[in-house]
Amino acid sequence: MGLYDTALIRVILPFLIFFLFLPGLAFAQDGLDSGDTTWILISTGLVLFMMIPGLAMFYAGLVSRKNVLSVYMQCFAITAVVTVIWTVVGYSLAFDTTGMVYGERNFHAFVGGLSKVFLNGVSTESLSGAIPELSFFAFQLTFAIITPGLIVGAFAERMKFSAMLLFSSIWVILVYFPVAHMVWGGEGAFLADMGVIDFAGGIVVHITAGVAALIAAIVIGKRRGYPMPTPPHNMTMTLTGTAMLWVGWFGFNGGSALAANGQAAMAVVVTQISPCVAALTWIAIEWIKVGKPSALGFATGAIAGLAAITPASGSVGPLGAIVIGIVSSLLAYVGATWFKYRAGYDDALDVVGVHGVGGLVGIILVAFFASTALGGAVEDLVISKQLAVQAFGAVFVIIYCAIISFIILKFIQVTIGLRVSGEEEIQGIDISEHGEVGYDL
């Protein structure tokens, strides 16, 4: 290399380095961690992917062909309406720490305030920990979207589209946002101050959805012809949806660490272990009972295991994941194949038996397996004390959610009505509610 070439490199190289790093220097924010931010943005996409198209496909494959499009429409419409509500007031009610003030009373323990309505004060410069607050807003939005989406499975094939939209809108305001605040609202929030462990939504997502699903199934009533089984119209679609939910759950649980760190890595690991164990447990039961393992059983067991590991994923290790997977599958199997028939309610797609039971199993068992003595991450955990806290949190939310969900459903029932007519149910909701068909899917 000649003298001229060496001099040229010495002149040009500093300029190249300067211009390569100039964008990062120009937009750097004090306290911002770009790795954490990247992980949360990826997780946000993964969790939204769980709802559209993951949950939509999972549910749509399980219903009859004449109701496929209605399930897709319900999932997509919930995504849209909850996004608007979350932007206007939901984020503030869930995560504003000023509290709702009435006279001299401040209800911060139970619900957030209104200082962040329409994202007031939330800008590209504001941070939530080491990530942009906007990314935290978007990540938590996806949780608010999928929770009422889960309830769709309980009233599938018989609820009016308008009633579904109204119920979902009121429900997220009166149930989801306050519960999310009580559990995840930080210092001063009711269940957070008690020490409830709910890393990614066993109470906030799965128990609330399961309880609301149970109340909806009872109030709306059974499908025509129940309990004669309606076979899934497309199990391939359901398995594809299961795969999407499974992969998306890595963002659901791993992203809840709100950082790209060891806790997120362990959350991803146990999120893989639990559904594998649960799915194998479910098909083993089927193999023993009926002689054949079913694809539906594998999918259902996997989802039960994913729901159960959700609240525990930031606190337990592999041993906890294995036990949670086994127990959740066993109890979900009982709930979905025996209990609902004995109790006499028509939970069409087993939201209660899978998500309600799974979420409750995770909430209870985390009290044991979060202990470092059993491979968990919580030091000096007193199991009996934590078990009491977990049980109280679950029971409190079950009662609150059941009462409010019942009131909302009865209000809709006496105003615009809850379910389609008998003739429309026979015809199929795709045609009666949307004037279209999805038969070619």
Buried (B, 14 or more C-beta within 10 A) or exposed (E): EEEEEEEEEEEEEEEEEEEEEEEEEEEEBEEBBBEBBEBBBBBBBBBBBBBBBBBBBBBBBBBBBBBBBBBBBBBBBBBEBBBEBBBEBBBBBBBBBEBBEEEEEBBBBBBBBBEBBEBEEBEEEBBBBBBBBBBBBBBBBBBBBBBBBBBBBBBBBBBBBEBBBBBBBBBBBBBBBBBBBBBBBEEEBBBBEBEBBBBBBBBBBBBBBBBBBBBBBBBBBBBEEBEEEBEBBBBEBBBBBBBBBBEBBBBBBBBBBBBBBEBBEBBBBBBBBBBBBBBBBBBBBBEEEEEEBBBBBBBBBBBBBBBBBBBBBBBBBBBBBBBBBBBBBBBBBBBBBEBBEEEEBBBBBBBBBBBBBBBBBBBBBBBBBBBEEBBBBBEEBEBEEBBEBBBEBBEBBBEBBBEBBBEBBEEBBEEEEBBBEEEBBEBBBBBBBBEEBBEEB
